[in-house]
Amino acid sequence: MSVTILGGGLAGISTAYHLKGDYLIYEKNAYLGGHIHSEHIDGFIWDEGPHVSFTSQAYVKSLFEFNTDNEYLEYPVHTGNYFRGSWIPHPAQTNLFAVPQPLRDACLSDFLNIQNSFDEKLQPRNYGDWLNFSLGETFASTFPAAYTRKYWTTDASNLATSWVGDRMFLPNIDQVKAGYLAPLPESTHYIKKVRYPERGGYVSFAQKMISTANFQANYELEAIDFEQKTIKFVNGNSVSYEILVSSLPLPTLIQKSNAPAEIKAASEQLNCSSVLLVNVVANHVTQRAENWIYVYDEDKYSTRINCTELLSPNNGPEGKTGVQVEVYFSKYLPLTEDISVIVSAVCAELVEMGLIKSLSNIESTHTKWVEWANVIFDHQREEAQNKIFNWLEQYGLVREEDDLAPMTNWETKFKNKVNLGSLILTGRFGQWKYYWTDDCVLRGKWIHENLSHTFSD
Ligand SMILES: Cc1cc2nc3c(=O)[nH]c(=O)nc-3n(C[C@H](O)[C@H](O)[C@H](O)COP(=O)(O)OP(=O)(O)OC[C@H]3O[C@@H](n4cnc5c(N)ncnc54)[C@H](O)[C@@H]3O)c2cc1C
């Protein structure tokens, strides 16, 4: 059995690591890692957006330990919210004490009203409803709905609820009431402790897997013929495959394939955000202790902010700060400004928020455009994805019970073995899911186990 892997991000790397044997990865970049790649620029290590491991999966924990030779940090996470000049601990709904008046009272009374009048039969039609029903309209519209327009780049009413799962914290009445008066004794954030490599940035969690992987760099897919099982690359080389594991963004795979117009049109219905990372170095120490900060003000570009030296002190030189700001775009919120305009505005925002003392303290800035950031779970997504998967079935894709679900329940998934076909999708964008790094690792393990099962028959 020979396996061709398209894309050398963590999902491709994990598949390779678990298969061990006869495989080859084709990657468009000169390096492996994809979204977990870490770069050394201006004296700092920068990840592609803040990456920490908060997995509960023992297998992934120990694999990451092995990759770093146990040289990783584990610390309680400290996150914050910035709202029009106020700093509110996260999650804001259980820290209303820090919300300015009269908003603070309005948030509490709306929340209590909705809890007291809650009708079990009231089904949220969309994420906007879900927020209103769970948190009360004042809080929902001021905080998560505003943040949704910045992070998910579209209105909450345009999103389904299937992806929410345990990604959103739902407080109980006692927690909200207590947090209205004073800080709660214990954080209610769904992520409590995180892990991060001591050295080298987040990519170190996969370093050994990367250094032992067989791959061809600078192999960007140009065209794929599922009928003929042939792949052509931009560099002029072609290969044929026996079994294909693709971690390429699903719309890319379909657009470059022999799919008919109708299927290509369905792939255009799949929306994803892109993120512009604005990385700013200032010649003074870190100004705030939060590991990352959510910014709710809609008149600011800054959406989420982290300081890379807080992920690991080895990420930067002593006495300086490396601030990374995420600014999101998509088809719903296209990038129309010149990037230099955004960089200047972001620098001014950082000064206003107190993360940088003054513009004259800034030593350097650089940006990175990340084309594929978050799958947007809007209303047309499921039908379009289903259409594509149905079409791919004739070319060896085996439908999985949960292949349209944003997340995977790994406990159930590993219990039931399936026979795989000659086309297997993997990864956040390959499967079009809300996957974290642990999911990408586990998918590789799952593919290996089920391919072994298929060929042992
Ligand atoms: C801003 C941000 C923050 C995140 N934070 C966290 C976090 O804190 N914790 C966590 O666990 N997860 C986090 N994630 C999620 C995590 O990054 C992803 O789940 C994971 O890295 C996805 O891996 P992948 O292999 O599926 O995709 P990718 O990493 O995108 O890999 C796909 C690979 O395919 C290659 N490729 C693309 N097109 C072609 C082509 N045409 N030809 C050949 N190769 C191609 C790409 O170069 C890439 O290497 C975050 C993601 C983002 C965007």
The ligand as a Gaussian input file, in Angstrom:
#p B3LYP/6-31G(d) Opt

LIG

0 1
 C       -4.963000      31.904000      14.319000
 C       -5.039000      30.455000      14.713000
 C       -4.806000      30.084000      16.022000
 C       -4.879000      28.738000      16.383000
 N       -4.628000      28.396000      17.679000
 C       -4.623000      27.094000      18.039000
 C       -4.320000      26.721000      19.371000
 O       -4.082000      27.561000      20.242000
 N       -4.301000      25.392000      19.684000
 C       -4.579000      24.429000      18.758000
 O       -4.528000      23.242000      19.096000
 N       -4.889000      24.757000      17.482000
 C       -4.917000      26.059000      17.098000
 N       -5.228000      26.413000      15.805000
 C       -5.638000      25.345000      14.859000
 C       -4.434000      24.634000      14.246000
 O       -3.532000      25.565000      13.732000
 C       -4.927000      23.737000      13.109000
 O       -5.945000      22.886000      13.563000
 C       -3.839000      22.842000      12.527000
 O       -2.559000      23.425000      12.526000
 C       -4.275000      22.512000      11.091000
 O       -3.373000      21.609000      10.505000
 P       -3.699000      21.008000       9.066000
 O       -2.577000      20.123000       8.731000
 O       -5.065000      20.493000       9.067000
 O       -3.739000      22.294000       8.103000
 P       -2.530000      23.197000       7.595000
 O       -1.612000      23.489000       8.713000
 O       -3.151000      24.335000       6.875000
 O       -1.768000      22.270000       6.571000
 C       -2.112000      22.188000       5.210000
 C       -0.825000      22.149000       4.422000
 O       -1.163000      22.082000       3.033000
 C       -0.279000      22.925000       2.320000
 N       -0.937000      23.316000       1.058000
 C       -1.973000      24.160000       0.899000
 N       -2.290000      24.276000      -0.400000
 C       -1.437000      23.471000      -1.077000
 C       -1.266000      23.147000      -2.446000
 N       -2.050000      23.697000      -3.381000
 N       -0.301000      22.251000      -2.800000
 C        0.486000      21.668000      -1.843000
 N        0.392000      21.973000      -0.530000
 C       -0.574000      22.852000      -0.143000
 C       -0.075000      24.101000       3.258000
 O        1.099000      24.828000       2.942000
 C        0.015000      23.402000       4.610000
 O        1.326000      23.066000       4.946000
 C       -5.194000      27.743000      15.415000
 C       -5.422000      28.122000      14.083000
 C       -5.360000      29.458000      13.736000
 C       -5.626000      29.846000      12.310000

